[in-house]
């Protein structure tokens, strides 16, 4: 048998992130999505570090190129917010 391993790297531009105020608790979001028959799969982990959210954990909104709205954990939201403020404007 022959194995083939493929890896791809994607780079996304963070357009905005709200780090000073959590959107809501993940469990509230999940409950609402399930109630309306909507999937939560793409929101269950921090977009940046893949930390899996617990139901009682606050999530932070970010807007990312090619993906739209995503969730960040507090640490990633703070880190990215600082980087955005330091970055020169185009």
C-alpha angles and dihedrals in degrees: 000000000000122000124210120196119195126185130183131193122209124192119205128189115226105226097183141345132191107214103157097064126035115227094224141299114300092234091059091051093047093049092051094048092048091047089056094044094250127140122249096190099110092047101048095092136044106267092224107040102016093236107164111235122232120218093253095047122107117236128207127217123237133170114220129186115257091010108055119205117012137164127249130191116240095262094051093043091053093045095048093043090056091048092050091052091050095046117100115246117248 
